[in-house]
Amino acid sequence: MKVAVLKESFPGERRVALVPAGVAPLGKTGVDVAVEAGAGMAAGFSDDDYLAAGAAIVSRDEAFAADCLLTVRTCGATGAGWPSDRDRLRSGVVIVGMCDPLSASAGCREAAERGATVFALELVPRITRAQSMDVLSSQANIAGYRAVIVAANAVPRILPMMTTAAGTLTPAKVLVLGAGVAGLQAIATAKRLGAQVSGYDVRPAVKEQVQSLGAKFVELPLETGSSEAAGGYAKAMGEEFYAKQRELLGRVVADSDVVICTALIPGQKAPVLVTAEMVARMRPGSVIVDMAAERGGNCEGSRPDETVLVGGVTILGPTNLAADVAFHTSQLYSKNMVTFLTHLVKSGLPNVSRDDEICRETLVATGGELVHPQIRERAGLPPIDPPAVASPPSA
């Protein structure tokens, strides 16, 4: 099998799907690796690095002629670059990458119509044997770190307490909303920088994780018994719950110098946790980093990839923090990719068994149609009937 690593076409995307260190492990599975010229340059990996690792350097047209395409972004996650990629697809080609299937299923459907087999890495199940394939966790981890660095650069004060001959400076107060992978890393980073850190999450089960990092867990008198969905993700709650939550959070937000928003519900609009009224009560010079801006935002008034000033409060809406530190996020993504692709090859790629949970849950399209039940529903398509079971012969 020949696999090709594509150069990303999404604006500002600096990551690469496979780093040079990933070439040899794939070669051991019998895979020949080609890399589009310049694919790793923005992440700090030259074409010579790939050549030294044993990969071939090819043009984009040659890359699309491979049996399998490895990407960071594909289908609906590619934005304006997708139509050009879509028109290059051959029937039978396998695509592996992040394709935003729950929010942009049209791109996956178009790939299916061209006969492509699509695996969405966002859908890797959160089970023990798939942990090393979990791109959402590996990328969110670094994004959480980066969010604190962005906030520290924007807030007009230092984060740690500092005692000087001129007096003592009190530490900044940092509040992290959402204690998933990104939120926990944001808490850990802010704590390492010396801030006074608090964390809040609708899931009470994460309290111990927040406290283990040395932060204070913000407890609100809310009924949260059904707040966690399968896989450990936060579950969407009713508007009455969110209204009460915003009311109670207001005082905590107003007392914070930095607020990092990380709360996301897979495939849904992000819940609004910080209202305009809450922003108005914050001190001038305070900073909000809304990591959910691309999904509508946890902070009212945030805009994707823009800086908004409201009464002296700075609201930042970065949408691709992982790409800011592409050297290391590419290394992690590449490790996820190598492990996942090795699993697919061992499962018989391109004809993988759907009895395997990892293959079944990540397979979005094959045989000319969308096959993932949840993606079909998002695309407005009827369920696929299960294969008929033959009746036993009559006596």
N, C-alpha and C positions, 0 to 999 in steps of 0.2 A: 504493500500500500504506500502511496505517495501522499504526504501531507505537506501543506504549504501554510506558512505564517504570513498573514496579510498585514500590510501597513494600514494603520487606522485612518479613517477618513473623517471621523467626527471632529468638528472644530475644537481645538484645545486638548484633545485626547493624546497624551504623551506615552501612555503605557503600551507594552507589546505583549502578545499572548504567550510567547515562549522566549526565554532568555537562552544565551548560548549553553549554559550549564544543563539545560533540559534536552539538548539534542542527543547526547549519548544515551540517556535512559530510554528515550523513544527508539533509538536505533537497536537496542537490545530486544525490542519486541518485534523486530523485522520491518520497522517503518523507515522509509527514506524521507528525510526532512529537507524542504526547500524554504527559503525565506525571501520575501519580496525585498528588493533593494531599498535600504534606508528604513526598514520597518522598526528597528530598535534604536535608531539614532537619537530620538528625542528622550529616550529613557536612559541613554548612556551606554548603549551597546552598538558597536560598529559592525559593518559588514565583514570586516576582517576577523572580528571576534567569532562570528558565526562560521566563517570558513574554517577557522582554526579548530572549531568544535566538530567539524565534519558535515556541516550543512552546505547546500548549494544556494547561490544567490541568483534570483530570477526576476524577470519583469512581472508586472501585475497581470498581464495576459497569461503568462506562463504559470503564475501562481494559481489562477482560477481554473487551470487545466488539471490540477491535482485531484486526487480522489477525495481528499478531506481538507477542509479549510479551517484553520485555527485563528480565532479573532478574540479581541476584548469585547468589541461591540459589533452586533450584526442585526439584521432585520429592523424591528422598530426602534432599537437602541442606537441606530446609526444616524438618525436624523436625515438631513438633506443629502447625505452621501449614499443612502440606501438605493434609490432608483438606478444609479449607475452600477452598483454591485449586483442588484437584482437582475439586471439585464445581461449580466455576464454568467449567470448560473447555468450549469448544465444539468440535465436530468440525471439523477443518481448520485450527485455530489453530496457529501456529508459536511455539514457546518456545525462547528462547536464553538459556543461563545455565549455572551450575555445578550439577550435579544428583547428584553422588556416584554415578555409575552402576556403578562396580566394587564398591562396598561396600553400596550400598542400591538394588539394581536393581528392587525391588518398586515404588518410586515411579514409575520410568520405565515399567514395565509398565502401571501404572494409567493413566498419561497416554496410553499407546498405546491402551488399551482405550476411551478416550474420543475417539479419533480425532485426537489431537494429533500434530504433527510436532515432535520434540524434538532439539535440537542441544546436546551437552554440551561446554562450552568446556574442560573438563579434558582432553579427548581430542584437542585440537589437536596435530597431528604436529609433532615437533621437526625441522622442515626449514627451510631458509633463508628461503623465501618466506612462511613462517607465523610467523616470529619476532615480528612486531609484533602477533600475535593471541594470544600465549602468556600466558594469565592466571595459570597456575601460577607461572611465573617472575616476573612483575611483582609478584604478591602476596607470594610467598616472599621476594623481595628486601627488601621493607619489613618483613616479619615477622622476618627475621634481625636487622635493625637494632634492632627493638623488643625482641627477646629480651635483647639486651645491656643496653639501658636498664633493663629490668625487673630484671635481675640486679644491675646497679649500684646500684639503689635498695634492694635487699634485702640485699646483702652489707655487713657492718659495717666496711668499710674502703674507702679510695679506690682507684681503679684505677691511676693513674699513679704513678711515682716522684716524690717531692717532697722537696726539700732546704730545710730551715727552720733558724732559729736554735736550735731545740730538738733538731735532729738530722735525719737523712735517713730518709724513709719508703720502704720497698721497694715496687716495683710488685706489683699482684695478679697471680696466675697464672691465666690463663683457658684452658681446654681446650674446643675445639669439636669435637664428634663428628658427622661427616658434612660433606662439603665440596661439597654441591650449591649451588644458588643461595642458599638461606637460610644455609647454613653459611659460605659465602665472604663474604657480607655481614656476618655476625656476626663473623667474623675481622677484616674490615676495620674495623668499628666499634669493636671492643675495642682494636685496635691504635691507632686514632685517639685513643682515650681514654687511651692510655698504658700499657695492660696488657702483661704478658709473655704472648704468645699462642702456643698450639700448636694444630695441627689434625690430625685423623685421619680417614681415609676408607678403606674397603675397596678402593677403586679406585686403584691406584698411579698411574694417568694424571693424577690431580689434584694430584700432589705439586708440580709446577711452579707451579700456580695458587696453592696455599697459600703457597709460598715467595715468590711475586711480591708478595704482600701484606705481606711482612715477618714472617711467622709461621714457626715451626718445624714441619716435618712429622714426625709421629710414625710411625716405621716399625716394624712388627712382623714377625717372621720367620714369615709365613703364606703359603700358596699362594693367590694371588688372581687367577690367570690368567683365570678365568671369572666375575669379579665384576661385569662391566658388561653390562647388557642393551641392547636396541635403544633409540635415542634418548638414550643417555647416562645413563639411570637406573641406580641400583644394583640388582643382581640378588640375589634371595634365595639364601642359602647354607645348607648343612646344619647341623644342631645341633652336630655335632662341631667344625665350623669356629668357630661362635659361642662354644662352650665354651672353646676354645683362645684365642680373641680376648679373652674376658673375663678369662681368667687373666693374659694379658700386659698388658692395659690397666689392671689393678688398681693397679699402682705409679704410673702416670701420673695416674690419677684421684685417688689418695690425696694426691698432691702439689699438687693444684689448689685454688684458692680458689673458682673459678667453673667449672662445667661446663655447656655449652650443648649439648643433644641435638637433632639435626635429622634423624636417619637414618630415612627412610621408604622402603618398597617399595610402588609403586602397587598399590592394590587388595588389599594383604595386611596382616596384623598386623605392627606395628613390631617389629624385632628387639630383644631385651633386651641392652643393652651395659653397663649399670651395675647390678650386682647389689646386694642388700641388704648383703652382706658388704663390697663395695667402698665403699658409703655409710658403713658403720660405721668404716672406716679413715680417712675424711676428717676434717679438723680441724673442731672446733666453730666455727660461724659461716660455714662454707662454704655455697654456694648452687648448686643444680642447677635449670636451667630446661629442662623436658622438652617440647619442641615437638611430640613425637610422642605425647603423653598421650592424645589422642583416639583413636589407633589402637592402644591397649594400652600404649604407653610404651616408650621406650628405657631408662628407669630403673625398676627394680623398686620398687614402692611408690608411684609417682606416680599421682595421680588427676586426671581431667579437671577443669579450672577450680577446683582446690582447692590449698591450701597445706598441705603435710604436714611436720611436724617429726620428725626421727629422730636422736636423740642429738646435738642441737645443729646438725644439718644441715637446711637449709630446701630442700624440694623443691617447685617450682612447676610446675603443669601447665596453662598457658594453651592454649586451643584456637582462639582467633580473634584473634591479635595484629594481623592486618591491619586489623581493625575498630577498634582502638585509635587508629589514625591515619587515620581514614576520609577526611579531606579529600584527602590525597595518594594513598591507595590507590584511591579512587574515580576520581581523574583518570587513573591508569594503567589501571584496569579499563575505563574508558570508552573510552580510546584503543584498547585491545584489541577492545572490542565494536564500535566504529565500523568498524575495519578488517575484522573478521570479517563483520559484517552487509553491508558494502559488497561483499565478495567473494561472499556468498550472493546478493545482488540481481543482480550481474553474471552469476552462474551460473544465473539463472532462477528464483529463489525465488518461489513455494513448490516448484516442480518443479526441483530442482537436479540436476545431472548427477553420477552416482556414479563417473564416469570421473575426476573431479577428486579428488585424494587428500585435500585438506582437507575437502571436503564429505563424502566417503565415511567418513573416519575419525571425524568428529564427529557424524554422523547416527545417533541412537540408536533413534528410533521414527518410523514413518510408515505410512500406510495401515492403521492399526488394529493393528499388531504391532511388536514389537521387531525391528530389522533388523541391529543391530550384532552380529557373530558372538561377540565376547567377552562382551558383555552378555547375549546369549541363553544362553550357557553358564553364566554366573553365576546366571541366573534358572532354570536347570534345563530349558531348552527345547531341542528338537532343532535342528540346523543347518537353514538355509533352503537348499533345493536351488537351484543356479544355473539360470537359464533354459535350457531345452532348445535345442540347436542343430539346426536342420533339416538332414536328410541331403540331399546333392546328388542330383539326379534321376539315375536309372540310364540308362545308354546304350541 
